[in-house]
Amino acid sequence: MRGTAPRVPLAHVVVSLLIGLLLSLAPRPAAAEGVTYVVQPGDSLGFIALSYGATIDAIVRANGLPSPDVIWVGQQLSIPVQSADTSAETGTANDIYTVQLGDTLASIAQRQGVTLSALINANGISDPDLLWVGQKLLIPGPPDGSSLPAPAASQTRYTVQPGDTLGAIAARFATTAAAIARVNRISSPDLIYVGLELTIPGKEWTPPSYPGQVTRFVVSISQQRCWLYRGNTIVADWICSTGQRGAGTRPGAYHIQSKIPVAYGSTWNIWMPYWLGIYWAGGSENGIHGIPYDADSGWRLWEGYVGTPVTFGCVLLDDANARYLYDLAYIGMPVIVQP
């Protein structure tokens, strides 16, 4: 026998509708602390902070995040709005620099006419390699315009043509996509269009070398093997995995351009530990990382398959080897991917 829903008096229905209508028309108080933002695919905390003129640390504190890397699509974030009286803490606009794609602390210090140690001390940086796009840096002291480096004489201008990508343009001029993005203040390689005029940089900045520092990481696609060098001495010899058929890893000479303890791959909804980004492939960055895991279930993707071409274009290492490499790697370290 089917149950019968109880009848609601018509008068009650009318009263409820009227109350709902009055509540919907009532003015809602504006948020005093900031605005609410819903995380979109491809977002990072740096890009969100940059869009709202906030800082990453402020968003982390406002939302009680355990790490700047822990955000997910659909997450609601409270974005704090800086009041006018915070200028005493952050300095004037001329004293703040927002980290761009391809930046290093050394290159920022050089362009701003300050020393690397002064930049590190002014921002309380404990690890010079932990740098992310959108990060706000305090530039110590008013930089003297005369001390800033002049544009390189070898710089040229190029107009984007149909079918161009930042990587193809970089290969044509024997430079890197990160270098072109840095010079032209491009936050994403997708933000180029036909007719855009680009400045093509000259010789790339060479990272400093320190005694005992590893000097390059070499990957062989055909052998599914990789080697870490200190000078001409191999200090690590590992099996690795490159891209599967249809999503192959691109051979070439690159530099580590991003370093993140755990990076999020929004296209596949996965977390990738010990992330070292090396080049842009369309709208996503390919890099080196440990065993990825599903963001929802925690299931470890490709575990036990290291040594077989299984990735979506990245270089895959066992977690222990990925962490070893991550600890020694630095922004600007050469990475050679051989066919």
Secondary structure as the mmCIF struct_conf table of DSSP 4:
data_model
#
loop_
_struct_conf.conf_type_id
_struct_conf.id
_struct_conf.beg_label_comp_id
_struct_conf.beg_label_asym_id
_struct_conf.beg_label_seq_id
_struct_conf.end_label_comp_id
_struct_conf.end_label_asym_id
_struct_conf.end_label_seq_id
HELX_LH_PP_P HELX_LH_PP_P1 ALA A 5 PRO A 9
HELX_RH_AL_P HELX_RH_AL_P1 LEU A 10 LEU A 25
BEND BEND1 ALA A 26 ALA A 26
HELX_LH_PP_P HELX_LH_PP_P2 PRO A 27 ALA A 31
BEND BEND2 ALA A 32 GLU A 33
STRN STRN1 GLY A 34 VAL A 38
TURN_TY1_P TURN_TY1_P1 PRO A 41 GLY A 42
HELX_RH_AL_P HELX_RH_AL_P2 LEU A 45 TYR A 52
TURN_TY1_P TURN_TY1_P2 GLY A 53 GLY A 53
HELX_RH_AL_P HELX_RH_AL_P3 ILE A 56 ASN A 63
TURN_TY1_P TURN_TY1_P3 GLY A 64 GLY A 64
BEND BEND3 PRO A 66 PRO A 66
TURN_TY1_P TURN_TY1_P4 PRO A 68 ASP A 69
TURN_TY1_P TURN_TY1_P5 VAL A 73 GLY A 74
STRN STRN2 GLN A 76 PRO A 80
HELX_LH_PP_P HELX_LH_PP_P3 VAL A 81 SER A 83
HELX_RH_3T_P HELX_RH_3T_P1 ALA A 84 THR A 86
HELX_RH_AL_P HELX_RH_AL_P4 SER A 87 THR A 90
HELX_RH_3T_P HELX_RH_3T_P2 ALA A 93 ASP A 95
STRN STRN3 ILE A 96 THR A 98
TURN_TY1_P TURN_TY1_P6 LEU A 101 GLY A 102
HELX_RH_AL_P HELX_RH_AL_P5 LEU A 105 GLN A 112
TURN_TY1_P TURN_TY1_P7 GLY A 113 GLY A 113
HELX_RH_AL_P HELX_RH_AL_P6 LEU A 116 ASN A 123
TURN_TY1_P TURN_TY1_P8 GLY A 124 GLY A 124
BEND BEND4 SER A 126 SER A 126
TURN_TY1_P TURN_TY1_P9 PRO A 128 ASP A 129
TURN_TY1_P TURN_TY1_P10 VAL A 133 GLY A 134
STRN STRN4 LYS A 136 LEU A 138
BEND BEND5 PRO A 140 GLY A 141
HELX_RH_3T_P HELX_RH_3T_P3 GLY A 145 SER A 147
BEND BEND6 LEU A 148 LEU A 148
HELX_LH_PP_P HELX_LH_PP_P4 PRO A 149 ALA A 152
TURN_TY1_P TURN_TY1_P11 ALA A 153 SER A 154
STRN STRN5 THR A 156 THR A 159
TURN_TY1_P TURN_TY1_P12 PRO A 162 GLY A 163
HELX_RH_AL_P HELX_RH_AL_P7 LEU A 166 ARG A 172
TURN_TY1_P TURN_TY1_P13 PHE A 173 ALA A 174
BEND BEND7 THR A 175 THR A 175
HELX_RH_AL_P HELX_RH_AL_P8 ALA A 177 VAL A 183
TURN_TY1_P TURN_TY1_P14 ASN A 184 ARG A 185
BEND BEND8 SER A 187 SER A 188
TURN_TY1_P TURN_TY1_P15 PRO A 189 ASP A 190
TURN_TY1_P TURN_TY1_P16 VAL A 194 GLY A 195
STRN STRN6 GLU A 197 ILE A 200
HELX_LH_PP_P HELX_LH_PP_P5 PRO A 201 PRO A 201
BEND BEND9 LYS A 203 LYS A 203
HELX_LH_PP_P HELX_LH_PP_P6 GLU A 204 PRO A 208
TURN_TY1_P TURN_TY1_P17 PRO A 211 GLY A 212
STRN STRN7 ARG A 216 SER A 220
TURN_TY1_P TURN_TY1_P18 ILE A 221 GLN A 224
STRN STRN8 ARG A 225 ARG A 230
TURN_TY1_P TURN_TY1_P19 GLY A 231 ASN A 232
STRN STRN9 THR A 233 ILE A 239
STRN STRN10 SER A 241 SER A 241
STRN STRN11 GLY A 243 GLY A 243
HELX_LH_PP_P HELX_LH_PP_P7 GLN A 244 GLN A 244
TURN_TY1_P TURN_TY1_P20 ARG A 245 GLY A 246
BEND BEND10 ALA A 247 ALA A 247
HELX_LH_PP_P HELX_LH_PP_P8 GLY A 248 PRO A 251
STRN STRN12 GLY A 252 HIS A 255
STRN STRN13 SER A 258 GLY A 265
TURN_TY1_P TURN_TY1_P21 SER A 266 ASN A 269
STRN STRN14 ILE A 270 ALA A 281
TURN_TY1_P TURN_TY1_P22 GLY A 282 GLY A 283
STRN STRN15 SER A 284 HIS A 289
BEND BEND11 GLY A 290 GLY A 290
STRN STRN16 TYR A 293 ASP A 294
TURN_TY1_P TURN_TY1_P23 ALA A 295 SER A 297
STRN STRN17 ARG A 300 ARG A 300
TURN_TY1_P TURN_TY1_P24 LEU A 301 GLY A 304
TURN_TY1_P TURN_TY1_P25 VAL A 306 GLY A 307
BEND BEND12 THR A 308 THR A 308
STRN STRN18 THR A 311 THR A 311
BEND BEND13 PHE A 312 CYS A 314
STRN STRN19 VAL A 315 LEU A 316
HELX_RH_AL_P HELX_RH_AL_P9 ASP A 319 LEU A 328
TURN_TY1_P TURN_TY1_P26 ILE A 331 GLY A 332
STRN STRN20 PRO A 334 GLN A 338
#
